[in-house]
Amino acid sequence: MARRNAASPQLGLDLAPGAGAVQRLCGVDEAGRGPLAGPVYAAAVVLDPKRPIRGLADSKILTAARREALYEKICERALGWHIAFATVEEIDSINILHASMLAMQRAVQGLAASGVVPDLVQVDGNRCPQVAYPVEAIVKGDALVKAISAASILAKVARDRALMELHVAYPQYGFDSHVGYGTPQHMAALAEFGATPHHRRSFAPVREALAQRPLFTAMVAAAPVTEDIAVADAGIFAAAATEAATQLGTFLPPEAS
């Protein structure tokens, strides 16, 4: 089911062409709105109808092993794909909803910059990022639209991998198991050690932890991420979006560039 939204600074364009005219359908989804730590990731994917991928589904219902396997197939078979994120600093500055929109916008911009320009963008949920292409929101799109399912898998796997790197620097917090979500294990670690620089200070449990204890800094640095993927990720996370953009391919919106 599609819900088209009127144009606004965050809701994109109501210019979706007829289904028959669509040649490059771009699916977009995010991962990581709810966690207490780490960036929010997003991916944009244009699938190749000549190279179908079996098993695409909402990433949340797939096992980690299945997501990893599908991730590799998507990267190999898609016409184009791009992964981006919005930093913890941006989440705290503009709120998690707007940061999610920003990450999705960057993913679409990165896809187009690679030479794969969509003629329709479909986004999971009921809101759309501001992009330069026709865009519409699809409620439960990650279960209904294969390109959105693929985007949800790329975003989820990329974020989970980044949180595994964060675990190397902060093993006390158990990021390898909860990937930043507010589980009992994570809440207990916040109470015992306090928050790290990678926690979202705009989230209430993190604010409460900071009120009780000073910021916890890592004793060892995480190994840099060196995989050959189109992810705006340098080591654990970039300190600012501008730095990330100049290093590894995140595309800043015009107003921020």
Secondary structure in CASP SS format (residue, H / E / C, confidence):
PFRMAT SS
TARGET T0000
AUTHOR 0000-0000-0000
METHOD secondary structure of the structure
MODEL  1
M C 1.00
A E 1.00
R E 1.00
R C 1.00
N C 1.00
A C 1.00
A C 1.00
S E 1.00
P C 1.00
Q C 1.00
L C 1.00
G E 1.00
L C 1.00
D C 1.00
L C 1.00
A C 1.00
P C 1.00
G C 1.00
A H 1.00
G H 1.00
A H 1.00
V C 1.00
Q C 1.00
R C 1.00
L E 1.00
C E 1.00
G E 1.00
V E 1.00
D E 1.00
E E 1.00
A E 1.00
G C 1.00
R C 1.00
G C 1.00
P C 1.00
L C 1.00
A E 1.00
G C 1.00
P C 1.00
V E 1.00
Y E 1.00
A E 1.00
A E 1.00
A E 1.00
V E 1.00
V E 1.00
L C 1.00
D C 1.00
P C 1.00
K C 1.00
R C 1.00
P C 1.00
I C 1.00
R C 1.00
G C 1.00
L C 1.00
A C 1.00
D C 1.00
S H 1.00
K H 1.00
I H 1.00
L C 1.00
T C 1.00
A H 1.00
A H 1.00
R H 1.00
R H 1.00
E H 1.00
A H 1.00
L H 1.00
Y H 1.00
E H 1.00
K H 1.00
I H 1.00
C H 1.00
E H 1.00
R H 1.00
A C 1.00
L C 1.00
G E 1.00
W E 1.00
H E 1.00
I E 1.00
A E 1.00
F E 1.00
A E 1.00
T C 1.00
V H 1.00
E H 1.00
E H 1.00
I H 1.00
D H 1.00
S H 1.00
I H 1.00
N C 1.00
I H 1.00
L H 1.00
H H 1.00
A H 1.00
S H 1.00
M H 1.00
L H 1.00
A H 1.00
M H 1.00
Q H 1.00
R H 1.00
A H 1.00
V H 1.00
Q H 1.00
G H 1.00
L H 1.00
A H 1.00
A H 1.00
S C 1.00
G C 1.00
V C 1.00
V C 1.00
P C 1.00
D C 1.00
L E 1.00
V E 1.00
Q E 1.00
V E 1.00
D E 1.00
G C 1.00
N C 1.00
R C 1.00
C C 1.00
P C 1.00
Q C 1.00
V C 1.00
A C 1.00
Y C 1.00
P C 1.00
V E 1.00
E E 1.00
A E 1.00
I E 1.00
V C 1.00
K C 1.00
G H 1.00
D H 1.00
A H 1.00
L H 1.00
V C 1.00
K H 1.00
A H 1.00
I H 1.00
S H 1.00
A H 1.00
A H 1.00
S H 1.00
I H 1.00
L H 1.00
A H 1.00
K H 1.00
V H 1.00
A H 1.00
R H 1.00
D H 1.00
R H 1.00
A H 1.00
L H 1.00
M H 1.00
E H 1.00
L H 1.00
H H 1.00
V H 1.00
A H 1.00
Y C 1.00
P H 1.00
Q H 1.00
Y H 1.00
G C 1.00
F H 1.00
D H 1.00
S H 1.00
H H 1.00
V C 1.00
G C 1.00
Y C 1.00
G C 1.00
T C 1.00
P H 1.00
Q H 1.00
H H 1.00
M H 1.00
A H 1.00
A H 1.00
L H 1.00
A H 1.00
E H 1.00
F H 1.00
G C 1.00
A C 1.00
T C 1.00
P C 1.00
H C 1.00
H E 1.00
R C 1.00
R C 1.00
S C 1.00
F C 1.00
A H 1.00
P H 1.00
V H 1.00
R H 1.00
E H 1.00
A H 1.00
L H 1.00
A H 1.00
Q H 1.00
R C 1.00
P C 1.00
L C 1.00
F C 1.00
T C 1.00
A C 1.00
M C 1.00
V C 1.00
A C 1.00
A C 1.00
A C 1.00
P C 1.00
V C 1.00
T C 1.00
E C 1.00
D C 1.00
I C 1.00
A C 1.00
V E 1.00
A C 1.00
D C 1.00
A C 1.00
G C 1.00
I C 1.00
F C 1.00
A C 1.00
A C 1.00
A C 1.00
A H 1.00
T H 1.00
E H 1.00
A H 1.00
A H 1.00
T H 1.00
Q H 1.00
L H 1.00
G C 1.00
T C 1.00
F C 1.00
L C 1.00
P C 1.00
P H 1.00
E H 1.00
A H 1.00
S C 1.00
END
